[in-house]
Protein backbone atom coordinates (compact mmCIF):
# COMPACT_ATOMS: atom_id res chain seq x y z
CA UNK A 1 0.00 0.00 0.00
CA UNK A 2 1.30 3.45 -0.92
CA UNK A 3 0.53 6.69 0.87
CA UNK A 4 1.62 8.98 -1.96
CA UNK A 5 2.01 8.82 -5.75
CA UNK A 6 3.27 11.96 -7.44
CA UNK A 7 4.05 13.43 -10.86
CA UNK A 8 1.24 11.89 -12.88
CA UNK A 9 1.34 14.26 -15.82
CA UNK A 10 2.84 15.28 -19.12
CA UNK A 11 4.13 18.39 -20.83
CA UNK A 12 4.64 19.17 -24.50
CA UNK A 13 8.04 20.57 -25.37
CA UNK A 14 8.05 23.54 -27.72
CA UNK A 15 10.59 24.95 -30.10
CA UNK A 16 10.82 28.57 -31.18
CA UNK A 17 11.06 29.47 -34.85
CA UNK A 18 11.78 33.06 -35.90
CA UNK A 19 9.76 34.06 -38.95
CA UNK A 20 12.15 34.62 -41.87
CA UNK A 21 13.04 38.29 -42.35
CA UNK A 22 10.73 39.44 -39.53
CA UNK A 23 12.55 39.24 -36.20
CA UNK A 24 9.52 40.52 -34.32
CA UNK A 25 7.52 37.32 -34.95
CA UNK A 26 8.41 34.11 -33.13
CA UNK A 27 6.34 30.96 -33.51
CA UNK A 28 6.26 28.26 -30.85
CA UNK A 29 5.83 24.83 -32.42
CA UNK A 30 4.98 21.65 -30.50
CA UNK A 31 7.68 19.02 -30.11
CA UNK A 32 7.86 15.80 -28.15
CA UNK A 33 5.94 14.91 -25.02
CA UNK A 34 7.86 14.91 -21.74
CA UNK A 35 6.75 12.70 -18.82
CA UNK A 36 8.25 13.27 -15.37
CA UNK A 37 9.34 10.35 -13.23
CA UNK A 38 6.52 8.62 -11.38
CA UNK A 39 7.35 8.69 -7.67
CA UNK A 40 5.84 6.11 -5.30
CA UNK A 41 6.26 7.10 -1.64
CA UNK A 42 5.62 5.81 1.83
CA UNK A 43 4.73 2.31 0.76
CA UNK A 44 4.53 -0.84 2.79
CA UNK A 45 5.25 -4.15 1.08
CA UNK A 46 6.64 -7.55 1.95
CA UNK A 47 9.80 -8.86 0.26
CA UNK A 48 7.85 -11.23 -2.01
CA UNK A 49 5.44 -8.50 -3.21
CA UNK A 50 5.45 -8.28 -7.05
CA UNK A 51 6.47 -4.59 -6.95
CA UNK A 52 9.45 -5.32 -4.67
CA UNK A 53 10.51 -8.34 -6.76
CA UNK A 54 10.33 -6.26 -9.95
CA UNK A 55 12.38 -3.45 -8.38
CA UNK A 56 15.02 -5.92 -7.23
CA UNK A 57 15.14 -7.58 -10.69
CA UNK A 58 15.56 -4.21 -12.44
CA UNK A 59 18.36 -3.11 -10.10
CA UNK A 60 20.16 -6.47 -10.53
CA UNK A 61 19.69 -6.49 -14.33
CA UNK A 62 20.91 -2.91 -14.75
CA UNK A 63 24.46 -4.18 -14.48
CA UNK A 64 24.41 -6.46 -17.54
CA UNK A 65 21.05 -7.04 -19.23
CA UNK A 66 18.12 -5.26 -20.78
CA UNK A 67 15.91 -3.59 -18.20
CA UNK A 68 12.38 -4.97 -17.97
CA UNK A 69 9.48 -2.53 -18.22
CA UNK A 70 6.18 -3.16 -16.50
CA UNK A 71 2.66 -1.75 -16.34
CA UNK A 72 1.77 -0.21 -12.98
CA UNK A 73 -1.79 0.20 -11.80
CA UNK A 74 -2.39 2.57 -8.92
CA UNK A 75 -5.65 3.64 -7.34
CA UNK A 76 -6.94 6.33 -5.02
CA UNK A 77 -9.19 5.32 -2.14
CA UNK A 78 -10.98 7.36 0.50
CA UNK A 79 -10.69 6.84 4.26
CA UNK A 80 -13.27 4.01 4.04
CA UNK A 81 -11.08 2.30 1.40
CA UNK A 82 -13.69 2.93 -1.32
CA UNK A 83 -12.19 3.36 -4.79
CA UNK A 84 -12.26 6.96 -6.08
CA UNK A 85 -10.03 6.68 -9.18
CA UNK A 86 -7.48 4.38 -10.79
CA UNK A 87 -4.61 4.86 -13.26
CA UNK A 88 -2.77 2.39 -15.49
CA UNK A 89 0.73 3.54 -16.40
CA UNK A 90 2.33 1.47 -19.18
CA UNK A 91 5.98 0.66 -19.87
CA UNK A 92 7.51 1.87 -16.62
CA UNK A 93 10.93 0.97 -15.35
CA UNK A 94 12.36 1.42 -11.89
CA UNK A 95 15.27 3.85 -11.63
CA UNK A 96 15.74 3.97 -7.86
CA UNK A 97 14.51 2.28 -4.73
CA UNK A 98 14.84 2.57 -1.01
CA UNK A 99 13.74 0.02 1.52
CA UNK A 100 13.98 0.09 5.27
CA UNK A 101 14.70 -3.13 7.11
CA UNK A 102 12.39 -3.64 10.11
CA UNK A 103 14.14 -3.66 13.45
CA UNK A 104 13.88 -6.72 15.65
CA UNK A 105 10.59 -6.76 17.55
CA UNK A 106 8.74 -4.48 15.10
N, CA and C atoms as a LAMMPS dump frame, in Angstrom:
ITEM: TIMESTEP
0
ITEM: NUMBER OF ATOMS
318
ITEM: BOX BOUNDS ff ff ff
-5.0000000000000000e+02 5.0000000000000000e+02
-5.0000000000000000e+02 5.0000000000000000e+02
-5.0000000000000000e+02 5.0000000000000000e+02
ITEM: ATOMS id mol type element x y z
1 1 1 N 0.848 -1.17 0
2 1 2 C 0 0 0
3 1 3 C 0.899 1.239 0
4 2 1 N 0.539 2.201 -0.825
5 2 2 C 1.299 3.448 -0.916
6 2 3 C 0.5 4.581 -0.298
7 3 1 N 1.188 5.503 0.31
8 3 2 C 0.534 6.69 0.872
9 3 3 C 0.562 7.869 -0.09
10 4 1 N 1.5 7.842 -1.052
11 4 2 C 1.623 8.981 -1.959
12 4 3 C 2.162 8.524 -3.313
13 5 1 N 1.541 9.001 -4.377
14 5 2 C 2.007 8.817 -5.749
15 5 3 C 2.04 10.208 -6.361
16 6 1 N 3.191 10.593 -6.916
17 6 2 C 3.272 11.955 -7.444
18 6 3 C 3.791 11.972 -8.876
19 7 1 N 3.63 13.086 -9.505
20 7 2 C 4.049 13.432 -10.859
21 7 3 C 3.339 12.639 -11.944
22 8 1 N 2.033 12.431 -11.776
23 8 2 C 1.239 11.894 -12.875
24 8 3 C 0.93 13.061 -13.794
25 9 1 N 1.574 13.132 -14.924
26 9 2 C 1.339 14.26 -15.816
27 9 3 C 2.186 14.181 -17.061
28 10 1 N 2.059 15.188 -17.884
29 10 2 C 2.835 15.279 -19.117
30 10 3 C 2.932 16.735 -19.527
31 11 1 N 3.953 17.043 -20.293
32 11 2 C 4.132 18.393 -20.827
33 11 3 C 4.642 18.27 -22.259
34 12 1 N 4.191 19.158 -23.116
35 12 2 C 4.639 19.168 -24.501
36 12 3 C 5.788 20.166 -24.631
37 13 1 N 6.91 19.686 -25.125
38 13 2 C 8.044 20.572 -25.369
39 13 3 C 7.727 21.451 -26.572
40 14 1 N 8.261 22.654 -26.583
41 14 2 C 8.052 23.544 -27.722
42 14 3 C 9.396 24.046 -28.229
43 15 1 N 9.415 24.36 -29.501
44 15 2 C 10.594 24.946 -30.105
45 15 3 C 10.218 26.279 -30.72
46 16 1 N 11.1 27.244 -30.627
47 16 2 C 10.818 28.572 -31.178
48 16 3 C 11.414 28.698 -32.57
49 17 1 N 10.623 29.236 -33.483
50 17 2 C 11.06 29.47 -34.851
51 17 3 C 10.817 30.942 -35.167
52 18 1 N 11.895 31.647 -35.536
53 18 2 C 11.783 33.057 -35.9
54 18 3 C 11.336 33.128 -37.357
55 19 1 N 10.285 33.911 -37.594
56 19 2 C 9.761 34.061 -38.95
57 19 3 C 10.817 34.747 -39.819
58 20 1 N 11.107 34.141 -40.975
59 20 2 C 12.154 34.625 -41.869
60 20 3 C 11.999 36.092 -42.239
61 21 1 N 13.04 36.887 -41.985
62 21 2 C 13.044 38.291 -42.355
63 21 3 C 12.276 39.194 -41.407
64 22 1 N 11.545 38.623 -40.454
65 22 2 C 10.727 39.439 -39.534
66 22 3 C 11.08 39.029 -38.104
67 23 1 N 12.065 39.615 -37.527
68 23 2 C 12.546 39.236 -36.199
69 23 3 C 11.541 39.49 -35.088
70 24 1 N 10.489 40.235 -35.359
71 24 2 C 9.516 40.519 -34.315
72 24 3 C 8.496 39.401 -34.135
73 25 1 N 8.471 38.42 -35.039
74 25 2 C 7.518 37.317 -34.947
75 25 3 C 8.241 36.011 -34.634
76 26 1 N 7.843 35.394 -33.525
77 26 2 C 8.41 34.113 -33.128
78 26 3 C 7.254 33.135 -32.96
79 27 1 N 7.37 31.985 -33.621
80 27 2 C 6.339 30.956 -33.511
81 27 3 C 6.831 29.868 -32.557
82 28 1 N 5.948 29.394 -31.729
83 28 2 C 6.261 28.258 -30.854
84 28 3 C 5.561 27.035 -31.423
85 29 1 N 6.36 26.045 -31.807
86 29 2 C 5.831 24.833 -32.415
87 29 3 C 5.945 23.668 -31.443
88 30 1 N 4.935 22.795 -31.422
89 30 2 C 4.981 21.65 -30.501
90 30 3 C 6.058 20.653 -30.904
91 31 1 N 6.653 20.048 -29.903
92 31 2 C 7.676 19.018 -30.109
93 31 3 C 7.233 17.724 -29.456
94 32 1 N 8.154 17.071 -28.811
95 32 2 C 7.865 15.798 -28.152
96 32 3 C 7.147 15.991 -26.821
97 33 1 N 6.618 14.904 -26.313
98 33 2 C 5.938 14.913 -25.019
99 33 3 C 6.92 14.461 -23.94
100 34 1 N 6.974 15.198 -22.861
101 34 2 C 7.861 14.909 -21.743
102 34 3 C 7.022 14.397 -20.578
103 35 1 N 7.433 13.255 -19.993
104 35 2 C 6.747 12.699 -18.822
105 35 3 C 7.713 12.688 -17.644
106 36 1 N 7.355 13.309 -16.541
107 36 2 C 8.249 13.275 -15.37
108 36 3 C 8.269 11.879 -14.757
109 37 1 N 9.268 11.631 -13.92
110 37 2 C 9.344 10.345 -13.225
111 37 3 C 8.145 10.176 -12.312
112 38 1 N 7.596 8.974 -12.294
113 38 2 C 6.523 8.618 -11.385
114 38 3 C 7.165 8.259 -10.046
115 39 1 N 6.74 8.902 -8.976
116 39 2 C 7.347 8.693 -7.668
117 39 3 C 6.323 8.029 -6.744
118 40 1 N 6.683 6.85 -6.24
119 40 2 C 5.841 6.112 -5.298
120 40 3 C 6.471 6.272 -3.924
121 41 1 N 5.701 6.803 -2.964
122 41 2 C 6.263 7.105 -1.644
123 41 3 C 5.472 6.44 -0.524
124 42 1 N 6.187 6.273 0.565
125 42 2 C 5.618 5.813 1.828
126 42 3 C 4.79 4.544 1.653
127 43 1 N 5.403 3.577 0.994
128 43 2 C 4.727 2.309 0.761
129 43 3 C 5.127 1.255 1.77
130 44 1 N 4.252 0.297 1.936
131 44 2 C 4.532 -0.842 2.794
132 44 3 C 4.316 -2.094 1.95
133 45 1 N 5.353 -2.915 1.859
134 45 2 C 5.249 -4.146 1.076
135 45 3 C 6.154 -5.201 1.697
136 46 1 N 5.804 -6.442 1.49
137 46 2 C 6.636 -7.549 1.954
138 46 3 C 7.649 -7.876 0.858
139 47 1 N 8.706 -8.606 1.193
140 47 2 C 9.796 -8.859 0.263
141 47 3 C 9.378 -9.68 -0.95
142 48 1 N 8.285 -10.455 -0.857
143 48 2 C 7.851 -11.233 -2.014
144 48 3 C 6.695 -10.558 -2.765
145 49 1 N 6.437 -9.278 -2.477
146 49 2 C 5.438 -8.5 -3.211
147 49 3 C 5.919 -8.323 -4.658
148 50 1 N 5.022 -8.422 -5.65
149 50 2 C 5.446 -8.277 -7.053
150 50 3 C 6.183 -6.965 -7.344
151 51 1 N 5.788 -5.866 -6.726
152 51 2 C 6.471 -4.59 -6.948
153 51 3 C 7.904 -4.639 -6.429
154 52 1 N 8.105 -5.207 -5.262
155 52 2 C 9.445 -5.317 -4.674
156 52 3 C 10.316 -6.258 -5.503
157 53 1 N 9.756 -7.397 -5.935
158 53 2 C 10.512 -8.34 -6.763
159 53 3 C 10.932 -7.701 -8.079
160 54 1 N 10.017 -6.941 -8.699
161 54 2 C 10.335 -6.264 -9.955
162 54 3 C 11.442 -5.236 -9.735
163 55 1 N 11.354 -4.442 -8.681
164 55 2 C 12.382 -3.45 -8.376
165 55 3 C 13.736 -4.123 -8.189
166 56 1 N 13.762 -5.213 -7.447
167 56 2 C 15.019 -5.92 -7.23
168 56 3 C 15.572 -6.485 -8.538
169 57 1 N 14.704 -7.042 -9.4
170 57 2 C 15.144 -7.578 -10.688
171 57 3 C 15.734 -6.483 -11.569
172 58 1 N 15.078 -5.31 -11.607
173 58 2 C 15.564 -4.206 -12.44
174 58 3 C 16.925 -3.731 -11.948
175 59 1 N 17.086 -3.573 -10.653
176 59 2 C 18.363 -3.109 -10.105
177 59 3 C 19.463 -4.129 -10.384
178 60 1 N 19.167 -5.429 -10.235
179 60 2 C 20.163 -6.467 -10.525
180 60 3 C 20.497 -6.521 -12.014
181 61 1 N 19.491 -6.387 -12.887
182 61 2 C 19.693 -6.49 -14.332
183 61 3 C 20.373 -5.264 -14.919
184 62 1 N 20.324 -4.145 -14.232
185 62 2 C 20.909 -2.907 -14.754
186 62 3 C 22.408 -3.044 -14.979
187 63 1 N 23.026 -4.004 -14.335
188 63 2 C 24.461 -4.179 -14.482
189 63 3 C 24.846 -4.821 -15.806
190 64 1 N 23.967 -5.707 -16.368
191 64 2 C 24.407 -6.463 -17.537
192 64 3 C 23.348 -6.669 -18.618
193 65 1 N 22.09 -6.639 -18.285
194 65 2 C 21.053 -7.043 -19.23
195 65 3 C 20.108 -5.897 -19.571
196 66 1 N 19.159 -6.224 -20.448
197 66 2 C 18.119 -5.262 -20.785
198 66 3 C 17.178 -5.102 -19.593
199 67 1 N 16.782 -3.87 -19.329
200 67 2 C 15.907 -3.588 -18.2
201 67 3 C 14.462 -3.87 -18.581
202 68 1 N 13.771 -4.586 -17.733
203 68 2 C 12.378 -4.967 -17.966
204 68 3 C 11.435 -3.822 -17.605
205 69 1 N 10.525 -3.508 -18.537
206 69 2 C 9.483 -2.535 -18.221
207 69 3 C 8.25 -3.281 -17.727
208 70 1 N 7.375 -2.552 -17.068
209 70 2 C 6.182 -3.161 -16.502
210 70 3 C 5.052 -2.137 -16.498
211 71 1 N 3.828 -2.622 -16.465
212 71 2 C 2.664 -1.751 -16.344
213 71 3 C 2.286 -1.66 -14.87
214 72 1 N 2.167 -0.427 -14.374
215 72 2 C 1.771 -0.211 -12.983
216 72 3 C 0.329 0.268 -12.941
217 73 1 N -0.414 -0.246 -12.017
218 73 2 C -1.787 0.199 -11.796
219 73 3 C -1.85 0.735 -10.377
220 74 1 N -2.257 1.975 -10.245
221 74 2 C -2.393 2.573 -8.917
222 74 3 C -3.794 3.143 -8.773
223 75 1 N -4.293 3.151 -7.569
224 75 2 C -5.654 3.64 -7.339
225 75 3 C -5.69 4.568 -6.139
226 76 1 N -6.713 5.389 -6.116
227 76 2 C -6.937 6.33 -5.019
228 76 3 C -8.185 5.899 -4.273
229 77 1 N -8.057 5.735 -2.975
230 77 2 C -9.186 5.323 -2.136
231 77 3 C -9.435 6.364 -1.059
232 78 1 N -10.667 6.444 -0.595
233 78 2 C -10.977 7.356 0.502
234 78 3 C -10.681 6.688 1.837
235 79 1 N -10.996 7.371 2.927
236 79 2 C -10.691 6.84 4.26
237 79 3 C -11.45 5.563 4.585
238 80 1 N -12.524 5.269 3.853
239 80 2 C -13.271 4.013 4.039
240 80 3 C -12.799 2.932 3.075
241 81 1 N -11.685 3.201 2.378
242 81 2 C -11.08 2.304 1.397
243 81 3 C -11.966 2.054 0.179
244 82 1 N -12.869 3.017 -0.115
245 82 2 C -13.688 2.934 -1.32
246 82 3 C -12.922 3.579 -2.472
247 83 1 N -12.934 2.914 -3.618
248 83 2 C -12.19 3.363 -4.786
249 83 3 C -12.753 4.674 -5.325
250 84 1 N -11.868 5.675 -5.497
251 84 2 C -12.255 6.961 -6.075
252 84 3 C -11.79 7.088 -7.517
253 85 1 N -10.58 6.596 -7.825
254 85 2 C -10.034 6.678 -9.178
255 85 3 C -8.901 5.664 -9.297
256 86 1 N -8.579 5.304 -10.541
257 86 2 C -7.475 4.378 -10.792
258 86 3 C -6.752 4.801 -12.063
259 87 1 N -5.439 4.521 -12.111
260 87 2 C -4.615 4.856 -13.261
261 87 3 C -3.799 3.635 -13.655
262 88 1 N -3.648 3.422 -14.955
263 88 2 C -2.77 2.389 -15.486
264 88 3 C -1.649 3.099 -16.231
265 89 1 N -0.424 2.864 -15.81
266 89 2 C 0.729 3.537 -16.395
267 89 3 C 1.591 2.474 -17.062
268 90 1 N 1.662 2.513 -18.404
269 90 2 C 2.334 1.47 -19.182
270 90 3 C 3.828 1.733 -19.326
271 91 1 N 4.559 0.654 -19.54
272 91 2 C 5.984 0.66 -19.871
273 91 3 C 6.836 1.48 -18.905
274 92 1 N 6.708 1.2 -17.648
275 92 2 C 7.506 1.866 -16.618
276 92 3 C 8.724 1.019 -16.285
277 93 1 N 9.771 1.674 -15.87
278 93 2 C 10.933 0.968 -15.352
279 93 3 C 11.38 1.649 -14.064
280 94 1 N 11.884 0.867 -13.157
281 94 2 C 12.359 1.416 -11.887
282 94 3 C 13.727 2.045 -12.109
283 95 1 N 13.951 3.215 -11.521
284 95 2 C 15.267 3.85 -11.63
285 95 3 C 15.929 4.031 -10.267
286 96 1 N 15.167 3.859 -9.201
287 96 2 C 15.741 3.974 -7.857
288 96 3 C 14.797 3.293 -6.872
289 97 1 N 15.341 2.892 -5.76
290 97 2 C 14.514 2.279 -4.731
291 97 3 C 15.163 2.426 -3.377
292 98 1 N 14.342 2.451 -2.378
293 98 2 C 14.836 2.568 -1.011
294 98 3 C 13.928 1.738 -0.126
295 99 1 N 14.518 0.882 0.638
296 99 2 C 13.735 0.025 1.519
297 99 3 C 14.35 0.02 2.901
298 100 1 N 13.524 0.147 3.887
299 100 2 C 13.978 0.087 5.268
300 100 3 C 13.813 -1.332 5.779
301 101 1 N 14.777 -1.809 6.514
302 101 2 C 14.697 -3.128 7.112
303 101 3 C 14.09 -2.999 8.488
304 102 1 N 13.013 -3.755 8.779
305 102 2 C 12.392 -3.636 10.113
306 102 3 C 13.374 -4.05 11.201
307 103 1 N 13.312 -3.336 12.293
308 103 2 C 14.143 -3.665 13.446
309 103 3 C 13.52 -4.846 14.186
310 104 1 N 14.353 -5.567 14.889
311 104 2 C 13.882 -6.716 15.654
312 104 3 C 12.794 -6.292 16.624
313 105 1 N 11.71 -7.048 16.648
314 105 2 C 10.595 -6.761 17.552
315 105 3 C 9.538 -5.858 16.95
316 106 1 N 9.744 -5.362 15.731
317 106 2 C 8.744 -4.482 15.096
318 106 3 C 7.879 -5.267 14.157
